Amino acid sequence: MIPSSKLNFSLAFGLATFVAAYRAQALQPLDEFRRSARAANFDVREAGLVTEQRGHEASVALGRLLPILSATAAYTRNQYEVSVARPSPGGETVTAVITPLDQLEANLGVRVPLIDVGGWLRLSASLRAEDAANLRAEATTNDGDAEVARHYYTLIGATWLRDAAVKAQAASEQNLDVFVRRREAERALDTDVLKARAEVERAKKVVAETDNQVRMAVRGLRTASGLEPTAGVPAFEVVPTTELSRSELQARALTAPAVKAAEADRLVADKSRSAAWAAFAPTLSASANERVTNATGFANRNTLLTLQVAATWSLDYTTLAQARASSTAASLANVRAERARQVQLDYANDAADRVELQVVRARSAAAEEDAARQAVALWRDRLTAGNATALELVQSERDAFAATASRLQAEADLAYARELLQAKTKRALR
């Protein structure tokens, strides 16, 4: 990438002047807005709740594989009591109550899934879905950081532009005073005064427009971060960055959270497909049930314990259709994972190209501004000597203001381009 050490030095020197002049009122640092956005940004909050939801869904899938306890109790009032008298081995007559008049009954049971291949695969898919949600939340946080940076540097550029417009207005008013005095001394024409007055009004319009841009940038930054920006010129400093080769940037882009999340989604789809086809396999479960009742029947026992091992197998067209749909979903997830890789590579390359372009633009804008300011000084001297017209001076001042605006915007764009490049090539934490 294009080296920018000379540019960094010139920008830092120019920005230090702003910081020294307005240190009492300065915009908060970018990191402060980022920290606020991670708690207040709508997209980040939504991603966090989705992650929490996926965690609960994984718990549901796990719960279906754990033992199930059940307990029921019932009271029944029967119209008639049914009992049978029968002899006992000792020769006595024993009455067996089949249906008591007031029947009390309680059941305690436990069911344990022993073999459920589909359930295990669904649990694995749920865990992978939770991982994907975590990675997507991380990607959303990175995108939120980039969005906050975009609004932050937009506000910086708008604030600098407004201050430059205010200075241009002050210069226009000074020019008007000069031409008024020169006209009183009959050293200037009425048209010169009119042009100077028109330039003052144009400068006022530019100040109003740039002030509106500042207000819009403040609202955007406040919405993105949830933090109210402090009024004043930002204490911004251009920090030199370590330039990476394109191959290094691409390697980092392929480990970005968005790519990892797409890979996790692909694993979820594979596990879901396997679980859908596993629905054709039988399941095996064991259960135990303890019955407590006063309807003792012929067993003449108040408690009865039953143990059961059951194998369940079912076959229906719906299961087949769901399995086929899951296979298609898995193929779709593979395509999306491939696309996520390519899109992230494009994002990284576009961001790197943008940094290179903004470096050139900032360097050229700084040189253009310097030349324009020198031109203004020359036209002022020529006007004083009577070798230039007011129109030529006004036009040179307009050119100088445009050059200053271009430099300020280029500096802000360069800073944002570097933030965007960092966001698009940030490695996943997982």
VMD Tcl script that draws the C-alpha trace (Angstrom):
set ca {
  {0.00 0.00 0.00}
  {0.99 3.61 -0.44}
  {3.21 4.93 2.37}
  {1.79 7.88 4.27}
  {4.40 8.93 6.83}
  {4.81 12.41 5.28}
  {1.06 12.83 5.11}
  {0.62 11.72 8.71}
  {3.16 14.29 9.86}
  {1.52 17.18 8.00}
  {-1.97 16.21 9.11}
  {-0.92 15.75 12.71}
  {0.78 19.15 12.69}
  {-2.32 20.84 11.25}
  {-4.69 19.07 13.58}
  {-2.57 19.90 16.61}
  {-3.41 23.54 15.93}
  {-7.10 22.77 16.13}
  {-6.64 20.80 19.34}
  {-4.65 23.54 21.03}
  {-7.17 26.21 20.08}
  {-10.24 24.29 21.17}
  {-9.01 22.01 23.94}
  {-11.70 23.25 26.32}
  {-14.49 22.04 24.02}
  {-13.65 18.82 22.23}
  {-15.64 15.90 20.91}
  {-15.30 12.72 22.94}
  {-12.81 10.10 21.70}
  {-14.05 7.53 19.19}
  {-13.58 4.66 21.67}
  {-16.06 6.29 24.03}
  {-18.74 6.25 21.35}
  {-17.88 2.65 20.51}
  {-18.27 1.53 24.11}
  {-21.61 3.27 24.29}
  {-22.76 1.73 21.00}
  {-22.02 -1.80 22.21}
  {-24.65 -1.27 24.88}
  {-27.10 1.01 23.06}
  {-26.86 0.26 19.33}
  {-30.07 -1.37 18.09}
  {-28.36 -3.91 15.83}
  {-25.90 -4.95 18.56}
  {-28.71 -5.33 21.09}
  {-30.75 -7.40 18.65}
  {-27.77 -9.67 17.90}
  {-27.20 -10.18 21.63}
  {-30.81 -11.23 22.16}
  {-30.65 -13.61 19.18}
  {-27.57 -15.21 20.76}
  {-29.44 -15.60 24.04}
  {-32.38 -17.14 22.19}
  {-30.10 -19.68 20.47}
  {-28.68 -20.63 23.87}
  {-32.17 -21.35 25.18}
  {-32.96 -23.40 22.07}
  {-29.83 -25.49 22.69}
  {-31.03 -26.06 26.26}
  {-34.38 -27.27 24.89}
  {-32.60 -29.77 22.61}
  {-30.54 -30.99 25.55}
  {-33.60 -31.33 27.75}
  {-35.18 -33.77 25.29}
  {-32.29 -36.17 25.85}
  {-32.39 -36.03 29.65}
  {-34.53 -38.20 31.94}
  {-38.14 -37.09 32.26}
  {-39.82 -37.25 35.67}
  {-43.58 -37.25 36.02}
  {-46.04 -37.32 38.92}
  {-49.82 -37.39 38.93}
  {-52.42 -37.64 41.68}
  {-56.18 -38.14 41.31}
  {-59.30 -38.55 43.42}
  {-62.36 -40.28 41.91}
  {-65.81 -40.56 43.48}
  {-67.43 -43.73 42.09}
  {-71.19 -44.30 42.21}
  {-70.79 -47.88 43.37}
  {-68.04 -49.78 45.10}
  {-67.01 -53.01 43.44}
  {-65.34 -55.67 45.54}
  {-64.86 -59.41 45.37}
  {-64.62 -61.86 48.27}
  {-62.20 -64.72 47.80}
  {-60.65 -67.32 50.10}
  {-57.10 -66.90 51.25}
  {-54.54 -69.75 51.55}
  {-55.23 -69.79 55.30}
  {-58.88 -70.52 54.75}
  {-60.08 -67.03 55.57}
  {-62.21 -64.89 53.29}
  {-60.44 -61.83 51.91}
  {-62.24 -58.97 50.26}
  {-60.49 -57.52 47.19}
  {-61.56 -53.99 46.33}
  {-61.73 -53.58 42.55}
  {-63.27 -50.10 42.49}
  {-63.58 -48.26 45.81}
  {-66.29 -45.71 46.41}
  {-63.63 -43.03 47.06}
  {-60.70 -43.92 44.81}
  {-57.27 -42.38 45.48}
  {-54.46 -42.86 43.03}
  {-50.94 -41.51 42.48}
  {-48.37 -42.29 39.79}
  {-44.65 -41.58 39.89}
  {-42.69 -42.20 36.73}
  {-39.34 -41.68 35.03}
  {-38.51 -42.06 31.36}
  {-34.93 -42.23 30.10}
  {-34.07 -41.95 26.37}
  {-31.42 -44.57 25.66}
  {-30.85 -44.28 21.92}
  {-32.06 -41.25 19.96}
  {-29.69 -40.51 17.11}
  {-31.85 -37.72 15.73}
  {-32.04 -36.04 19.15}
  {-28.27 -36.11 19.56}
  {-27.80 -34.59 16.11}
  {-30.41 -31.91 16.82}
  {-28.54 -31.04 20.02}
  {-25.29 -30.74 18.06}
  {-27.03 -28.52 15.50}
  {-28.42 -26.30 18.28}
  {-24.97 -25.89 19.82}
  {-23.54 -24.95 16.42}
  {-26.39 -22.49 15.93}
  {-25.47 -20.87 19.24}
  {-21.86 -20.57 18.06}
  {-23.05 -19.03 14.80}
  {-25.18 -16.52 16.70}
  {-22.19 -15.55 18.86}
  {-20.05 -15.05 15.77}
  {-22.77 -13.06 14.06}
  {-23.10 -10.88 17.14}
  {-19.34 -10.29 16.98}
  {-19.63 -9.37 13.30}
  {-22.51 -7.03 14.13}
  {-20.38 -5.38 16.80}
  {-17.58 -4.84 14.27}
  {-20.05 -3.40 11.77}
  {-21.45 -1.22 14.53}
  {-17.94 0.05 15.30}
  {-17.49 0.91 11.63}
  {-20.88 2.63 11.51}
  {-20.03 4.70 14.58}
  {-16.68 5.60 13.01}
  {-18.45 6.69 9.83}
  {-20.74 9.06 11.73}
  {-17.85 10.19 13.93}
  {-15.63 11.23 11.05}
  {-18.59 12.69 9.21}
  {-19.12 14.92 12.22}
  {-15.42 15.77 12.29}
  {-15.42 16.74 8.61}
  {-18.64 18.74 8.97}
  {-17.33 20.57 12.05}
  {-14.05 21.45 10.37}
  {-15.91 22.57 7.25}
  {-18.23 24.77 9.29}
  {-15.25 26.38 11.06}
  {-13.57 26.97 7.71}
  {-16.81 28.50 6.42}
  {-16.96 30.81 9.44}
  {-13.40 31.93 8.77}
  {-14.24 32.46 5.09}
  {-17.22 34.57 6.10}
  {-15.01 36.68 8.38}
  {-12.55 37.16 5.53}
  {-15.37 38.18 3.19}
  {-16.60 40.75 5.70}
  {-13.08 42.13 6.02}
  {-12.87 42.38 2.23}
  {-16.18 44.26 2.19}
  {-14.84 46.74 4.74}
  {-11.72 47.23 2.64}
  {-13.69 47.85 -0.56}
  {-16.08 50.22 1.22}
  {-13.13 52.31 2.45}
  {-11.47 52.15 -0.96}
  {-14.70 53.30 -2.59}
  {-14.96 56.20 -0.16}
  {-11.43 57.14 -1.18}
  {-12.49 56.70 -4.84}
  {-9.96 53.92 -5.31}
  {-12.57 51.24 -6.05}
  {-15.69 50.92 -8.15}
  {-19.25 50.47 -6.98}
  {-19.23 47.06 -8.64}
  {-16.34 46.02 -6.42}
  {-18.37 46.84 -3.31}
  {-21.42 45.02 -4.68}
  {-19.35 41.92 -5.48}
  {-17.83 41.96 -2.00}
  {-21.27 42.32 -0.43}
  {-22.59 39.43 -2.54}
  {-19.62 37.33 -1.43}
  {-20.47 38.02 2.23}
  {-24.03 36.79 1.67}
  {-22.77 33.70 -0.16}
  {-20.44 32.99 2.78}
  {-23.37 33.28 5.20}
  {-25.28 30.74 3.15}
  {-22.33 28.33 3.23}
  {-22.08 28.73 7.01}
  {-25.79 27.93 7.38}
  {-25.43 24.86 5.14}
  {-22.39 23.53 6.98}
  {-24.05 24.17 10.33}
  {-26.98 22.04 9.17}
  {-24.52 19.30 8.16}
  {-23.07 19.38 11.67}
  {-26.52 18.99 13.22}
  {-27.32 16.06 10.95}
  {-23.98 14.41 11.78}
  {-24.65 14.87 15.51}
  {-28.02 13.14 15.20}
  {-26.54 10.27 13.21}
  {-23.75 9.72 15.74}
  {-26.16 9.94 18.66}
  {-28.49 7.35 17.10}
  {-25.65 4.97 16.23}
  {-23.96 5.17 19.64}
  {-26.60 6.27 22.13}
  {-24.21 8.97 23.37}
  {-24.70 12.71 23.02}
  {-21.68 14.25 21.24}
  {-19.97 17.17 22.96}
  {-20.09 20.40 20.99}
  {-16.80 21.79 19.73}
  {-13.94 20.95 17.42}
  {-12.89 17.31 17.97}
  {-9.55 16.51 19.52}
  {-8.58 14.27 16.64}
  {-5.10 13.04 15.89}
  {-3.93 11.11 12.87}
  {-2.16 7.99 14.11}
  {0.18 6.18 11.71}
  {-0.98 2.65 10.96}
  {0.95 -0.49 10.13}
  {0.41 -1.26 6.48}
  {-0.28 -4.91 5.61}
  {0.17 -6.64 2.30}
  {-2.87 -7.66 0.29}
  {-2.23 -11.34 1.01}
  {-2.15 -10.65 4.76}
  {-5.37 -8.62 4.55}
  {-7.10 -11.39 2.61}
  {-5.96 -14.03 5.08}
  {-7.35 -11.98 7.95}
  {-10.59 -11.36 6.06}
  {-11.19 -15.10 5.76}
  {-11.06 -15.39 9.56}
  {-13.54 -12.54 10.09}
  {-16.61 -13.25 12.26}
  {-19.00 -13.01 9.30}
  {-17.13 -15.79 7.47}
  {-16.89 -17.92 10.60}
  {-20.61 -17.42 11.22}
  {-21.43 -18.61 7.69}
  {-19.24 -21.66 8.25}
  {-21.07 -22.35 11.51}
  {-24.41 -22.02 9.70}
  {-23.19 -24.59 7.20}
  {-22.40 -27.01 10.02}
  {-25.84 -26.37 11.51}
  {-27.45 -27.24 8.18}
  {-25.35 -30.42 7.87}
  {-26.31 -31.53 11.38}
  {-29.98 -30.72 10.76}
  {-29.93 -32.74 7.54}
  {-28.43 -35.73 9.34}
  {-30.99 -35.37 12.14}
  {-33.84 -35.28 9.62}
  {-32.69 -38.52 7.97}
  {-32.04 -40.06 11.39}
  {-35.77 -39.75 12.07}
  {-36.13 -43.01 10.11}
  {-34.03 -44.84 12.72}
  {-35.79 -46.42 15.73}
  {-35.46 -44.87 19.16}
  {-34.98 -46.82 22.37}
  {-36.15 -45.68 25.79}
  {-36.66 -47.12 29.27}
  {-39.28 -46.12 31.81}
  {-40.27 -46.95 35.37}
  {-43.67 -46.23 36.93}
  {-44.80 -46.55 40.55}
  {-48.58 -46.64 41.14}
  {-50.07 -45.96 44.56}
  {-53.82 -46.65 44.88}
  {-56.52 -47.93 47.20}
  {-58.01 -49.93 44.30}
  {-55.89 -52.96 45.15}
  {-57.69 -55.40 42.85}
  {-56.85 -59.08 42.91}
  {-53.17 -58.35 43.64}
  {-54.24 -56.85 46.97}
  {-51.31 -54.41 46.82}
  {-51.47 -50.67 47.31}
  {-48.25 -50.07 45.31}
  {-47.38 -51.48 41.92}
  {-44.05 -50.98 40.09}
  {-43.71 -51.44 36.33}
  {-40.53 -51.33 34.24}
  {-40.53 -50.97 30.47}
  {-38.06 -50.85 27.61}
  {-39.59 -49.66 24.36}
  {-38.33 -49.33 20.81}
  {-40.22 -46.93 18.56}
  {-39.99 -46.81 14.80}
  {-42.17 -44.81 12.45}
  {-42.26 -44.24 8.72}
  {-44.32 -41.58 6.98}
  {-44.12 -39.36 3.92}
  {-43.83 -36.17 6.00}
  {-40.57 -37.39 7.50}
  {-39.22 -38.10 4.03}
  {-40.23 -34.65 2.78}
  {-38.61 -32.98 5.80}
  {-35.39 -34.91 5.18}
  {-35.32 -33.81 1.56}
  {-35.97 -30.20 2.58}
  {-33.10 -30.39 5.07}
  {-30.78 -31.67 2.33}
  {-31.69 -28.70 0.15}
  {-31.16 -26.35 3.10}
  {-27.69 -27.83 3.61}
  {-26.81 -27.19 -0.04}
  {-28.11 -23.64 0.34}
  {-25.94 -23.12 3.44}
  {-22.88 -24.27 1.48}
  {-23.59 -21.68 -1.22}
  {-24.06 -18.98 1.40}
  {-20.79 -19.91 3.09}
  {-18.94 -19.64 -0.23}
  {-20.58 -16.31 -0.91}
  {-19.67 -15.02 2.57}
  {-16.01 -15.82 1.93}
  {-16.00 -14.05 -1.42}
  {-17.96 -11.05 -0.13}
  {-15.59 -10.64 2.80}
  {-12.59 -10.78 0.47}
  {-14.21 -8.12 -1.71}
  {-14.91 -5.99 1.36}
  {-11.27 -6.24 2.46}
  {-9.93 -5.40 -1.00}
  {-12.38 -2.53 -1.43}
  {-11.43 -1.13 1.98}
  {-7.71 -1.41 1.15}
  {-8.27 0.32 -2.20}
  {-10.20 3.02 -0.40}
  {-7.33 3.65 2.01}
  {-4.86 3.95 -0.87}
  {-7.18 6.34 -2.69}
  {-7.77 8.51 0.39}
  {-4.03 8.74 1.07}
  {-3.52 10.16 -2.43}
  {-6.54 12.45 -2.10}
  {-5.43 13.79 1.28}
  {-1.90 14.46 0.05}
  {-3.15 16.19 -3.10}
  {-5.76 18.18 -1.18}
  {-3.12 19.45 1.25}
  {-0.91 20.58 -1.66}
  {-3.89 22.16 -3.42}
  {-4.87 24.10 -0.32}
  {-1.33 25.40 0.15}
  {-1.22 26.61 -3.46}
  {-4.66 28.20 -3.17}
  {-3.70 30.11 -0.02}
  {-0.54 31.40 -1.67}
  {-2.66 32.50 -4.64}
  {-4.98 34.46 -2.32}
  {-1.99 36.26 -0.81}
  {-0.68 37.13 -4.29}
  {-4.05 38.45 -5.46}
  {-4.34 40.59 -2.32}
  {-0.94 42.12 -3.01}
  {-1.85 42.76 -6.65}
  {-5.17 44.31 -5.64}
  {-3.40 46.60 -3.21}
  {-1.04 47.65 -5.99}
  {-3.99 48.23 -8.31}
  {-3.09 45.40 -10.66}
  {-6.07 43.15 -9.95}
  {-9.85 43.37 -9.67}
  {-12.15 42.47 -6.80}
  {-13.60 39.63 -8.85}
  {-10.20 38.00 -9.18}
  {-9.62 38.19 -5.42}
  {-13.09 36.86 -4.64}
  {-12.61 33.96 -7.02}
  {-9.23 33.10 -5.50}
  {-10.77 33.13 -2.02}
  {-13.53 30.84 -3.20}
  {-10.91 28.50 -4.62}
  {-9.04 28.61 -1.30}
  {-12.17 27.77 0.67}
  {-12.98 24.89 -1.68}
  {-9.41 23.61 -1.30}
  {-9.63 23.80 2.49}
  {-12.97 21.99 2.46}
  {-11.49 19.32 0.20}
  {-8.51 18.81 2.51}
  {-10.65 18.57 5.64}
  {-13.00 16.09 4.00}
  {-10.07 14.05 2.69}
  {-8.53 13.86 6.16}
  {-11.81 12.64 7.68}
  {-12.37 10.19 4.82}
  {-8.87 8.78 5.26}
  {-9.41 8.20 8.96}
  {-12.73 6.47 8.32}
  {-11.25 4.36 5.50}
  {-8.65 3.01 7.91}
  {-11.32 2.25 10.50}
  {-13.39 0.44 7.87}
  {-10.37 -1.60 6.75}
  {-9.72 -2.63 10.32}
  {-13.36 -3.65 10.82}
  {-13.46 -5.74 7.63}
  {-10.20 -7.57 8.41}
  {-10.64 -8.08 12.13}
  {-10.17 -11.69 13.15}
  {-12.91 -13.55 14.96}
  {-12.36 -14.00 18.67}
  {-13.66 -17.59 18.56}
}
mol new
graphics top color blue
foreach p $ca { graphics top sphere $p radius 0.5 }
foreach p [lrange $ca 0 end-1] q [lrange $ca 1 end] { graphics top cylinder $p $q radius 0.2 }
display resetview
